[in-house]
Amino acid sequence: MEADILQRAARLVQSMYWTGPTAIFFAAIALMLAGMTALQLAWPTVERKGFLPMTTTRGDRLFIGLLGSAWIHVLWLATMALPLWWASTLAILWFAIVMRFG
């Protein structure tokens, strides 16, 4: 049973088209999740109210920041002819603002 699950997972990973940026993206997400887990264990989160219309925890703000960053990139690709690095810069700024003040 476990061997079957591992074989299916290995097939899934092998079927993906891994590029450098894709690997960096997934590694960054994994590092963020590991960091958030370590922070939660060291300093449990306290809900707070920022500029977002609800009380949020660190994990909530992480999710909102990532989701907003994805939407920034999608909208950029749909509406702009400028390089995607501009959208990435905007997304990093959005993410930092949500994590700090959200």
N, C-alpha and C positions, 0 to 999 in steps of 0.2 A: 504494500500500500504506500509506504513512504517513498520507496524507490520510484514508483509510478509518478508520484507528485513531483519528485525531484527531476525526473526525466521530462515531464511536461514543462516545468519551469525553465530547464535548460534549453529546451526547444524554443520557448517563447523568447528568451534572451538572444539566442542565436538568430532568430528570424528578424530581429530589429536591425535597422540600419544605424549603426553607431558611428557618429562623427565626433570630432574633438569637442565642438560646442555642445553637442547633446550630452556627452559624458560629463562635461563641466557643469551643465545645468542640473543633471540628476545628482551629481556629487554635492553641489551647493545645497540642494533641497535636503539631502540626507544629513549634511553637516548642520543645517539650520534645525532640523528636527532633533538631532543629537544634542545640540546646544540648548535648545528649549527644554529638553528632558533634564539635562544637568542643572539648568537654572531652576526648574520646578522642584527638583530634589533638594537643592541648596537653599533656595528662597522661594517658598510657596507663593504663588501669585495671589494678588488681592484684586477683586473686581474694582474698576474705577470708571468714572465718566469723563470722557474727553470731548472732542468735537464731534465724535460719532454719536448718532441719536440713540445710543443704548449703552449700558454698562458692559465693559469688555474685560477679558483677561488677556494675558500675553499671547496665549494660543489663538484667541479670537482675532487679535490684531494681526498676528502672523498670517492667518488664513485670509483675512480681509485684504492685507497688503499684497499677498500673492495673487489673489483673485483680481484685485484692481490692476496689478501689473500686467496680468494676462490680457485684460480688457484694453489697457493702454496700447499694448502691442497689436492686438487685433484691429482696433480702430485706426491705429497708425497705418497699418498695411492697407486698410480699406480706403483711406482718405488722403494719404500723403505720398509724394514721390521722393521724399528725402530719405537718406539712409536710415536704417533701423537703429543705428547707434544712438540717434537722437531720442527715439522712443525708449531705449534702454536707460538712458540718462534720466529721462522723465520718470520712468518706472522706479528707478532706484530712489529718486527724490520722494516720490509718492510713498514708497515703502518705509523710508526713514521717518517721514512725517507721521504716518499712521502708527508706527511702532512707538514713537516718542509722545505724540500728542493725542492719539486716537482714543 
